[in-house]
């Protein structure tokens, strides 16, 4: 009996390679504009990475809830490596000149990166919660975002882990409304500082700081890529483009991990 499983059938390669549908038309040749394929592939790959990052973060929350600090740190390292890969992909997009992007941009119509439900899920998971973003979606995407918005964040799992490890965390933090943004708290900062003598927790804190920094680096590179490609023009879908993206810079997801830096 032969095994019919192959590389292509396992990974659904034929189906995968049929998912890049260009909409543009070169008036001279009647064929799609050359660079639209790159644009589609890059953004489809981003969505796959977002899926994996969400998969990992959900698991990391489970590990923290089970007090498995070492395993949580290991999987955070994996997430950080993925984020660095996502940042590196911007180098590929930046090989596209403004003229090359303009050749197919009008065919995108109202499609915009702001409509990435998975990226909004990732923001919610990290505690960057804004209900306005849910209003941009409908159906299953809106349902997923509602669930993420109402769920505890990675930070909530971390703070509860600290509490179970003997740190004095105020009940107002442990029982906070998890649908609200994360706010700096002096008591939490003191608890984190007190745990830095434990290499497991210190390593976990540094890995979470690395992740926070990596997301901020991704945002910065994204802004600069948009500025480089379309300048100050509005973004697709009627967004403010680079102007709006710039407002998201230098806003850490885990502010307490940055605030403690002066204590050492």
Secondary structure by P-SEA (a helix, b strand, c coil): cccccccccccaaaaaaaccccccccccccccccaaaaaaaaaaaaaaaaaaaaaaaaaaaaaaaacaaaaaaaaaaaaaaaaaaaaaaaaaaaccccccccccccccccccccccaaaaaaaaaaccccaaaaaacccaaaaaaaaaaacccaaaaaaaaaaaaccccccccccccccccbbbbaaaaaaaaaacccaaaaaaaaaaaaaaaaaaaaaaaaaaaaaaacccccccccccaaaaaaaaccccccaaaaaacccc
